[in-house]
Structure formats: structure tokens, C-alpha cells
Amino acid sequence: MENYLNILHFCFYKAHYKSHLFANKINPFRILAETTFIKKRLEKKGITNIENEINKAFGDKNFGFSTTIAGGILWGVIAIFFFSLLVAFNVFVYATMPYIIACAVLSGVICYFFVFKNDKYIEYFDKYEKWSTAEKRKYSWFTFASIVAIFLLFYLGLKT
């Protein structure tokens, strides 16, 4: 289970970071960074290339923006999975908020112990970075299929 959760976390991280890189290409505000006024201000602060600095902030494995977003997505997906199980088995009738909170807390505990405790995910990230292109593609599709299955479970649970 730990490996599976870390694969999901890694795929979410890569997807978010790649979407950031794509957004950089179509970002109209990049033109502002090329103005002389902003370049001089950045050079005073010791920043020669703002794009590299932003990419470092997003791509940092320890506590980068993409890592944080990927952790939040993982937490939310697991919470939705548990809530979907409750919906599918008609466990709750009236008091839904306590069940939602319980699912979120359980999800947070699972994420903490299997992914975030003592920064376990960094070891897994280093291992997964060495995957071949075929393996990366396989696990990306696996992650996508897992997300679709969770939302399908939720939808089917609501239909019954």
C-alpha cells in the first residue's frame, strides 16, 4: 500500500509540475519579467533568471509547490475513496458531516504514515525518477485509471 500511495503522489507531482511548465509557455506575464525595470530589481536581489527560480520553487522535492499540491490531491483522493465506500454501502443516512470529517482525518493519517512521515516520499521520488519512459507512462495511466475508478465508485454509490 505504501508503494501504491507513493506512486500516486509521484504521478500527481509530475503532472502538476509538467502543467506548470506548459503554463509557462503560454503565460503572458513572462513578458513583464523581460522589462528593464523588473530585471534591475531582480538583479539587485541576486536573481538573474526569474524563470529558473520559479521552476525551482515548483519542482523542489522537499517542500516545493508541486509537492505540496500533489500531497493535497493525494489526501483528497483517498478521502473521496473512503467517502465513496460509505456512499456505496449506504452507511450514512442523516449525519453526513461527521462522516466527511472522519474520512478526511483517516485519509490524513494514512497519508502521513505511508507517505509524509520522515519524508519517505523523497526516497520513492528518487527511485521513481529512474523509471524508463514506458514505466512512467504505465504508472501515469495506472494513476489516471485509479482516479476514474474512485469517481466512478462515488457516482455509482449515489445512483443506488
Residue pairs with C-beta under 8 A, 6 or more apart in sequence:
1 114
2 114
2 115
2 120
3 124
5 74
5 78
5 110
5 111
5 114
5 115
6 114
6 115
6 120
6 121
6 124
6 125
6 128
7 124
7 128
7 139
7 142
7 143
8 74
8 77
8 143
8 146
9 70
9 71
9 74
9 115
9 121
9 124
10 70
10 121
10 124
10 125
10 128
10 139
11 139
11 140
11 142
11 143
12 69
12 70
12 73
12 74
12 143
13 61
13 66
13 67
13 69
13 70
13 125
14 136
14 140
15 70
15 140
16 58
16 66
16 69
16 70
16 73
17 58
17 59
17 66
20 55
20 58
20 65
20 66
21 55
24 30
24 51
24 54
24 55
30 51
32 38
33 39
33 42
33 50
33 51
38 50
42 48
42 50
47 53
56 64
57 64
57 65
58 64
58 65
58 66
59 66
60 67
61 67
61 121
61 122
61 125
62 119
62 122
67 121
71 111
71 115
71 116
74 111
74 115
75 104
75 107
75 108
75 111
76 107
77 146
77 147
77 150
78 107
78 110
78 111
79 100
79 103
79 104
79 106
79 107
79 108
80 103
80 150
80 151
80 154
81 107
81 150
81 153
82 103
82 106
82 107
83 99
83 100
83 103
83 154
84 150
84 151
84 153
84 154
84 157
85 91
85 153
85 157
86 92
86 99
86 103
86 157
87 154
87 157
87 158
88 153
88 154
88 156
88 157
88 160
89 157
90 160
91 99
92 99
114 120
115 121
128 136
128 139
131 139
